[in-house]
């Protein structure tokens, strides 16, 4: 159970990083 919580937290981190990455890329297109 604890491992699944850690894995879920890692997935959230990955999703957040991807959101930031795409936001920066799209922002670069606007400029």
C-alpha positions as CSV (number, residue, x, y, z in Angstrom):
1,X,0.0,0.0,0.0
2,X,2.8,2.4,0.9
3,X,4.6,1.7,-2.4
4,X,1.5,2.5,-4.4
5,X,1.3,5.9,-2.6
6,X,4.9,6.6,-3.5
7,X,4.2,5.6,-7.1
8,X,1.1,7.8,-7.2
9,X,3.2,10.7,-5.9
10,X,5.8,10.2,-8.6
11,X,3.1,10.1,-11.2
12,X,1.9,13.5,-9.9
13,X,5.4,14.9,-10.1
14,X,5.8,13.6,-13.7
15,X,2.4,15.1,-14.7
16,X,3.4,18.5,-13.1
17,X,6.7,18.5,-14.9
18,X,5.0,17.7,-18.2
19,X,2.5,20.5,-17.7
20,X,5.4,22.9,-17.0
21,X,7.3,21.7,-20.0
22,X,4.3,22.1,-22.4
23,X,3.4,25.4,-20.9
24,X,6.9,26.8,-21.5
25,X,6.9,25.4,-25.1
26,X,3.5,26.9,-25.9
27,X,4.6,30.2,-24.3
28,X,7.7,30.2,-26.5
29,X,5.4,29.8,-29.6
30,X,3.4,32.8,-28.5
31,X,6.6,34.9,-28.3
